[in-house]
Amino acid sequence: MAEQMIGIIGGSGLYNIEGIRDVKTVAIDTPFGKPSDSYTVGMLEGRNVAFLPRHGKGHTILPSELNFRANIYGMKKLGVEHIIAVSAVGSMKEEIEPLDIVIPDQFFDRTRGRISTFFGDGIVGHVSFADPVCGTLADTLYNAAKSAGARVHKGGTYLCMEGPLFSTRAESNVYRQWGVSVIGMTNLQEAKLAREAEICYSTLAMATDYDCWHVGEEAVTLEMIIGNLNKNAEMAKRILKIAIPKIAQKRSCACATAAQSAIVTHKDLIPENTKKNLDVLFGKYLR
């Protein structure tokens, strides 16, 4: 496995990171198909990084079409131990204003039938997901956002909806009653798979709008979202440059051993092809 890296997954409006040196483009095939795009690998602020545009260059992949397993597997294969996910979200609370940044600590699933586990095909495992983001990495992002001068909110629930259409007003008002903080279409599956892969994961959620619940606000449009995200993109890049050198070289969080006791199937009963496919992820537990 390659030297330890920090992974960055860029969402709508964030398709590249300026300042990465010694750049290489790395295409990775996985047992689960192709990732969204090639990975841009290089040095940023003295650390090894791997950048992946979530929706592909030119934004060609719907949220429901994303190959989440391939994206996270590719990060693991590169040696990534931390993933920062930059994402556009809608605000579900008055105090989270458009152009604010949220570092959520919980997720709620409103997607339908998305594959969000590496287990299956003869291997059963159950990984703890009560606290779905890495608290250490989330703290680093929050402190970096404050240092960058961002208006940032620590904690909250990210509701992951199916899309690609935005919410109805009825849905939006119900979600607000549930107490969620922001709404998006992608991060839950990434967080689940990163946890199984023993990769620290945290979201830099960039509020672009008030969804459609806010009285007096215009209905959500793509132009509104992209316009506000473009305004936030430079802030996101500043936060990343502050956060990346502060990420610990050696991990002490539970993410690093999340799958250690998760596998239920006896290793002698796991098909050899499945063992081969999952060697990058679970090989140390299957030998």
Secondary structure, DSSP 8 states (H G I E B T S, - for coil): --S-EEEEEE-TT----TT-EEEEEE---BTTB--SS-EEEEEETTEEEEEEETTTTTT---GGG--HHHHHHHHHHHTEEEEEEEEEEEE-STTS-TT-EEE--EEEEE--S----S--SS--B----SS-S-HHHHHHHHHHHHHTT--EEE--EEEEE--SS---HHHHHHHHHTT--EEESSHHHHHHHHHHTT-EEEEEEEEEE-TTTSTTS----HHHHHHHHHHHHHHHHHHHHHHGGGS-SS--SGGGGTTTTTB-S-GGGS-HHHHHHTHHHHHHHH-
